[in-house]
Amino acid sequence: MNKLKLNYFIDVLLAISFIIVAITSIILFFRLGSKHSIVGLHNISEIIFILLSLIHLGLHFNWFICISKSFFNKDKECKK
């Protein structure tokens, strides 16, 4: 799998896990459902979201470093 497809796949999974975490957070906050059934789904989605976020950051680490350096050195441009 090339990096572009991997990044797309990770981003889709991140979006899905974020939506699940957001919805279960709202349900838990407003006490709209059975707490026991929602907490498990919320916790699993939360762990998946954290792991996928770390993978996403790892895939973009070089880009992040390059952009950070360009903020301090206006002459430096990042390569694509």
Phi and psi in degrees as GROMACS dihedral restraints (atoms count N, CA, C in turn):
[ dihedral_restraints ]
;  ai    aj    ak    al  type     phi  dphi    fc
    3     4     5     6     1   -77.2    20    10
    4     5     6     7     1   169.5    20    10
    6     7     8     9     1   -65.2    20    10
    7     8     9    10     1   -36.0    20    10
    9    10    11    12     1   -64.1    20    10
   10    11    12    13     1   -45.9    20    10
   12    13    14    15     1   -67.2    20    10
   13    14    15    16     1   -39.3    20    10
   15    16    17    18     1   -61.8    20    10
   16    17    18    19     1   -45.0    20    10
   18    19    20    21     1   -61.8    20    10
   19    20    21    22     1   -42.7    20    10
   21    22    23    24     1   -60.7    20    10
   22    23    24    25     1   -46.7    20    10
   24    25    26    27     1   -60.7    20    10
   25    26    27    28     1   -45.6    20    10
   27    28    29    30     1   -62.9    20    10
   28    29    30    31     1   -42.8    20    10
   30    31    32    33     1   -64.4    20    10
   31    32    33    34     1   -39.5    20    10
   33    34    35    36     1   -64.4    20    10
   34    35    36    37     1   -45.0    20    10
   36    37    38    39     1   -64.8    20    10
   37    38    39    40     1   -36.9    20    10
   39    40    41    42     1   -61.8    20    10
   40    41    42    43     1   -44.2    20    10
   42    43    44    45     1   -63.4    20    10
   43    44    45    46     1   -43.5    20    10
   45    46    47    48     1   -63.9    20    10
   46    47    48    49     1   -46.6    20    10
   48    49    50    51     1   -66.9    20    10
   49    50    51    52     1   -35.4    20    10
   51    52    53    54     1   -62.9    20    10
   52    53    54    55     1   -44.5    20    10
   54    55    56    57     1   -61.5    20    10
   55    56    57    58     1   -42.6    20    10
   57    58    59    60     1   -64.0    20    10
   58    59    60    61     1   -44.5    20    10
   60    61    62    63     1   -62.3    20    10
   61    62    63    64     1   -43.1    20    10
   63    64    65    66     1   -63.5    20    10
   64    65    66    67     1   -46.9    20    10
   66    67    68    69     1   -65.2    20    10
   67    68    69    70     1   -44.8    20    10
   69    70    71    72     1   -67.6    20    10
   70    71    72    73     1   -30.7    20    10
   72    73    74    75     1   -64.5    20    10
   73    74    75    76     1   -43.2    20    10
   75    76    77    78     1   -63.9    20    10
   76    77    78    79     1   -43.3    20    10
   78    79    80    81     1   -61.5    20    10
   79    80    81    82     1   -44.6    20    10
   81    82    83    84     1   -68.0    20    10
   82    83    84    85     1   -39.9    20    10
   84    85    86    87     1   -63.3    20    10
   85    86    87    88     1   -44.5    20    10
   87    88    89    90     1   -93.0    20    10
   88    89    90    91     1     4.4    20    10
   90    91    92    93     1    52.0    20    10
   91    92    93    94     1    53.1    20    10
   93    94    95    96     1   -89.8    20    10
   94    95    96    97     1   -16.9    20    10
   96    97    98    99     1  -138.0    20    10
   97    98    99   100     1  -176.5    20    10
   99   100   101   102     1   -68.1    20    10
  100   101   102   103     1   121.4    20    10
  102   103   104   105     1   -60.8    20    10
  103   104   105   106     1   -39.6    20    10
  105   106   107   108     1   -65.4    20    10
  106   107   108   109     1   -37.8    20    10
  108   109   110   111     1   -75.7    20    10
  109   110   111   112     1   -30.0    20    10
  111   112   113   114     1   -85.5    20    10
  112   113   114   115     1   -35.5    20    10
  114   115   116   117     1   -60.2    20    10
  115   116   117   118     1   -42.9    20    10
  117   118   119   120     1   -62.0    20    10
  118   119   120   121     1   -46.9    20    10
  120   121   122   123     1   -62.5    20    10
  121   122   123   124     1   -41.5    20    10
  123   124   125   126     1   -62.1    20    10
  124   125   126   127     1   -47.2    20    10
  126   127   128   129     1   -65.1    20    10
  127   128   129   130     1   -42.8    20    10
  129   130   131   132     1   -64.8    20    10
  130   131   132   133     1   -44.5    20    10
  132   133   134   135     1   -62.9    20    10
  133   134   135   136     1   -37.5    20    10
  135   136   137   138     1   -64.7    20    10
  136   137   138   139     1   -44.9    20    10
  138   139   140   141     1   -63.8    20    10
  139   140   141   142     1   -43.8    20    10
  141   142   143   144     1   -61.5    20    10
  142   143   144   145     1   -42.4    20    10
  144   145   146   147     1   -61.7    20    10
  145   146   147   148     1   -43.8    20    10
  147   148   149   150     1   -63.6    20    10
  148   149   150   151     1   -46.4    20    10
  150   151   152   153     1   -63.5    20    10
  151   152   153   154     1   -44.0    20    10
  153   154   155   156     1   -65.2    20    10
  154   155   156   157     1   -35.6    20    10
  156   157   158   159     1   -63.3    20    10
  157   158   159   160     1   -41.5    20    10
  159   160   161   162     1   -65.3    20    10
  160   161   162   163     1   -40.4    20    10
  162   163   164   165     1   -63.3    20    10
  163   164   165   166     1   -43.8    20    10
  165   166   167   168     1   -60.0    20    10
  166   167   168   169     1   -45.7    20    10
  168   169   170   171     1   -63.2    20    10
  169   170   171   172     1   -38.6    20    10
  171   172   173   174     1   -63.7    20    10
  172   173   174   175     1   -38.7    20    10
  174   175   176   177     1   -66.0    20    10
  175   176   177   178     1   -28.8    20    10
  177   178   179   180     1  -107.2    20    10
  178   179   180   181     1    15.9    20    10
  180   181   182   183     1   -61.2    20    10
  181   182   183   184     1   -47.2    20    10
  183   184   185   186     1   -63.2    20    10
  184   185   186   187     1   -40.8    20    10
  186   187   188   189     1   -62.0    20    10
  187   188   189   190     1   -43.8    20    10
  189   190   191   192     1   -60.8    20    10
  190   191   192   193     1   -44.5    20    10
  192   193   194   195     1   -62.6    20    10
  193   194   195   196     1   -44.6    20    10
  195   196   197   198     1   -61.7    20    10
  196   197   198   199     1   -46.5    20    10
  198   199   200   201     1   -63.8    20    10
  199   200   201   202     1   -40.4    20    10
  201   202   203   204     1   -62.1    20    10
  202   203   204   205     1   -42.6    20    10
  204   205   206   207     1   -65.4    20    10
  205   206   207   208     1   -36.4    20    10
  207   208   209   210     1   -69.0    20    10
  208   209   210   211     1   -22.9    20    10
  210   211   212   213     1   -66.1    20    10
  211   212   213   214     1   -33.9    20    10
  213   214   215   216     1   -94.3    20    10
  214   215   216   217     1   -20.0    20    10
  216   217   218   219     1  -126.9    20    10
  217   218   219   220     1    99.1    20    10
  219   220   221   222     1   -65.6    20    10
  220   221   222   223     1   -21.3    20    10
  222   223   224   225     1   -79.2    20    10
  223   224   225   226     1   -20.4    20    10
  225   226   227   228     1   -83.5    20    10
  226   227   228   229     1   131.4    20    10
  228   229   230   231     1  -116.0    20    10
  229   230   231   232     1   146.8    20    10
  231   232   233   234     1   -85.6    20    10
  232   233   234   235     1   142.2    20    10
  234   235   236   237     1   -88.7    20    10
  235   236   237   238     1   146.9    20    10
